[in-house]
Amino acid sequence: MNLGLVIIPTYNEIENINQIVEAVLAQNKQFHVLIVDDNSPDGTADAVENMQLDFADRLFLLKREGKNGLGTAYVAGFKWALKQQYEYVFEMDADFSHNPSDLSRLLEACSVNGGVVIGSRYVTGVNVVNWPLNRVLLSYGASMYVRFITGMTVKDATAGFICYKREVLETIDLNRIQFIGYAFQIEMKYRAYVLKFPITEVPIIFTDRTKGTSKMSGGIIKEAIFGVINLKIKQLLNKL
């Protein structure tokens, strides 16, 4: 069985892709990388294919036909990881907002505690660099809102730097994941919480991207606000 797979969804990340792949693979040979690319017109997938010449046994590429959202990209990656027998599966951004050197800390925590381990921006205060105040307030407020609605004690419910023990992804019905944007991160944590898997938060420093453009939009935020209520209602009705 393989140990750790880092899934990195991409859309127009040509400015970051070579550096992030090299940085992850430089951490430890126990980490492999799967890029899930949504037909980036800037040549991101081509760059990955060129890198595979040097990292054929540790770098993999899943090319999709269109831009179908973060959630569906991760679900496709999760299913691929399960087929390939990875024991630990990570979510990570391509833009260096998540520090590759923190991967080992998440892996260590997950090997001890099992379940889900979150690279958390808010478990020890607010550890965010280069975000404007309104973005910090939106993100922090969203996590407070999620805790209030769902009852979860997770401080960073919208975090996207995650390590899952294999059994979590095997137990969650990935075909029933309904959200594709910001709310996807909340839904995955909430489903793990309802299934009573342990959820651990490890403090990280989140640094906003310096290259490329953010994929955040008003529609994604709206999905998160109303999606949380929808998840709670479904759970109360035993339809989650």
C-alpha positions in Angstrom: 0.0 0.0 0.0 1.3 3.5 -0.9 1.6 6.0 1.9 0.7 9.6 1.1 -0.9 11.3 -2.0 -1.1 15.1 -2.2 -3.9 16.1 -4.5 -3.5 19.5 -6.1 -6.4 20.8 -8.3 -5.3 23.3 -11.0 -6.8 25.8 -13.4 -4.4 28.2 -14.9 -1.5 27.7 -12.5 1.3 27.8 -15.0 3.1 30.4 -12.8 3.2 28.0 -9.8 2.9 24.5 -11.0 6.6 23.6 -11.4 7.7 25.1 -8.2 4.9 23.6 -6.1 5.4 20.1 -7.5 9.2 20.3 -6.9 8.6 21.6 -3.3 6.2 18.8 -2.4 8.4 16.0 -3.9 11.4 17.5 -2.1 9.8 17.0 1.3 10.0 13.2 1.6 9.8 10.3 -0.8 6.7 9.0 1.0 4.7 11.8 -0.7 3.4 11.4 -4.2 1.5 14.1 -6.1 -1.7 14.0 -8.2 -2.5 17.1 -10.3 -6.2 17.3 -11.3 -6.3 19.8 -14.1 -9.5 21.3 -15.5 -8.3 21.8 -19.0 -6.2 24.9 -18.2 -5.7 27.0 -21.3 -2.4 28.3 -20.0 -0.6 25.0 -20.4 -0.6 23.8 -16.8 -1.2 20.2 -17.8 1.6 20.3 -20.4 4.0 21.5 -17.8 3.1 18.6 -15.5 3.5 16.1 -18.4 7.0 17.5 -18.9 7.8 17.1 -15.2 6.7 13.5 -15.3 9.8 12.7 -17.4 11.8 13.3 -14.2 9.2 12.1 -11.6 7.4 9.3 -13.4 7.0 7.2 -10.3 5.8 10.0 -8.0 3.9 12.5 -10.1 0.6 11.8 -11.7 -1.9 13.8 -13.8 -5.6 13.6 -14.1 -6.9 15.7 -17.0 -10.5 16.8 -17.1 -12.4 18.2 -20.0 -13.6 21.5 -18.4 -13.7 23.7 -15.4 -16.1 21.9 -13.2 -15.3 23.1 -9.7 -13.0 22.4 -6.8 -15.3 19.8 -5.2 -15.6 17.6 -8.2 -11.9 17.8 -8.8 -11.1 16.6 -5.3 -13.8 13.8 -5.5 -12.2 12.6 -8.8 -8.8 12.7 -7.0 -10.1 10.9 -3.9 -11.5 8.1 -6.1 -8.2 7.8 -7.9 -6.3 7.7 -4.6 -8.5 4.9 -3.2 -8.0 2.8 -6.4 -4.3 3.2 -6.0 -4.3 2.1 -2.3 -3.0 5.3 -0.7 -3.2 5.2 3.1 -3.2 9.0 3.6 -4.7 11.5 1.1 -4.1 15.3 1.2 -5.8 18.3 -0.1 -3.5 21.2 -1.0 -3.5 24.4 -3.1 -1.2 25.0 -6.0 -0.3 28.6 -5.0 1.9 28.2 -2.0 -0.7 29.5 0.4 -0.1 26.1 2.1 3.5 25.4 3.0 4.7 22.1 1.7 7.0 21.7 4.8 3.8 21.4 6.9 2.8 18.1 5.1 4.9 16.0 7.4 3.2 17.6 10.5 -0.2 16.8 9.1 0.9 13.2 8.3 2.3 12.7 11.7 -0.9 14.0 13.4 -3.1 11.8 11.2 -1.0 8.7 11.8 -1.5 9.2 15.6 -5.1 10.4 15.7 -6.6 9.0 12.5 -9.6 10.5 10.9 -9.1 14.0 9.5 -6.3 16.5 10.2 -6.8 20.1 9.2 -4.0 22.6 8.6 -5.7 25.3 10.6 -5.4 29.1 10.3 -7.4 29.8 13.4 -6.8 27.2 16.0 -4.1 29.4 17.7 -5.5 32.8 16.8 -5.4 34.2 13.2 -2.4 33.0 11.3 -2.9 34.6 7.9 -0.4 36.6 5.9 -1.1 39.1 3.1 -4.9 38.9 3.2 -6.9 42.2 3.3 -8.9 42.6 6.5 -12.2 42.0 4.8 -11.0 38.6 3.5 -9.8 37.6 7.0 -13.2 38.7 8.5 -15.1 36.8 5.8 -13.1 33.6 6.3 -13.0 33.7 10.1 -16.7 34.7 10.3 -17.6 31.8 8.0 -16.0 29.3 10.4 -17.9 30.8 13.3 -21.1 30.6 11.4 -20.4 26.9 10.5 -19.7 26.1 14.2 -23.0 27.8 15.2 -25.1 25.9 12.6 -23.5 22.5 12.7 -22.3 22.1 16.3 -18.8 21.2 15.1 -16.0 22.6 17.2 -13.6 23.0 14.3 -12.1 26.4 14.3 -11.2 26.5 10.6 -14.2 24.8 8.9 -13.3 26.3 5.4 -9.7 25.2 5.4 -8.4 23.5 2.3 -5.2 22.0 3.6 -6.3 18.6 4.8 -5.0 15.1 5.5 -7.5 12.2 5.4 -6.9 8.7 6.7 -8.0 6.3 3.9 -10.9 4.9 5.9 -12.6 8.3 6.0 -12.8 8.6 2.2 -13.9 4.9 2.0 -16.7 5.5 4.5 -18.0 8.8 3.1 -20.2 8.3 0.0 -18.3 10.4 -2.4 -21.0 10.2 -5.0 -23.3 12.1 -2.7 -21.0 15.1 -2.2 -23.2 18.0 -3.4 -21.1 21.1 -3.3 -18.4 22.2 -5.8 -17.0 25.4 -4.4 -16.2 26.9 -1.0 -18.9 24.8 0.7 -17.2 21.5 -0.4 -14.6 22.0 2.3 -17.3 22.4 4.9 -19.3 19.4 3.6 -16.3 17.0 3.8 -15.6 18.0 7.4 -19.2 17.8 8.4 -19.7 14.4 6.9 -16.6 13.1 8.7 -18.0 14.7 11.9 -21.4 13.0 11.5 -19.7 9.7 11.0 -17.8 10.3 14.3 -14.3 10.3 12.8 -11.8 12.3 14.9 -11.0 15.8 13.5 -7.7 17.3 14.6 -6.4 20.9 13.9 -2.7 21.5 13.5 -1.7 25.2 13.4 -0.2 26.5 10.2 0.6 30.0 8.7 -1.5 30.7 5.6 0.2 33.0 3.1 -1.9 34.5 0.2 -0.8 33.7 -3.3 1.8 36.0 -4.9 1.4 34.5 -8.5 -1.7 33.8 -10.5 -5.3 34.8 -9.6 -7.7 33.7 -6.9 -10.7 31.5 -7.9 -13.0 33.0 -5.1 -16.3 34.4 -6.3 -19.6 35.7 -4.9 -21.4 32.5 -6.1 -19.0 30.3 -4.1 -19.6 32.3 -1.0 -23.4 32.1 -1.5 -23.2 28.4 -1.9 -21.3 28.1 1.5 -23.8 30.3 3.4 -26.9 28.4 2.3 -25.2 25.0 1.9 -24.4 24.8 5.6 -28.0 25.1 6.6 -29.0 22.5 3.9 -26.4 20.1 5.3 -27.7 20.5 8.9 -31.3 20.0 7.8 -30.4 16.8 5.8 -28.5 15.5 8.8 -31.5 16.1 11.1 -33.7 14.3 8.6 -31.3 11.4 8.3 -30.8 12.2 4.6 -27.2 13.4 4.6 
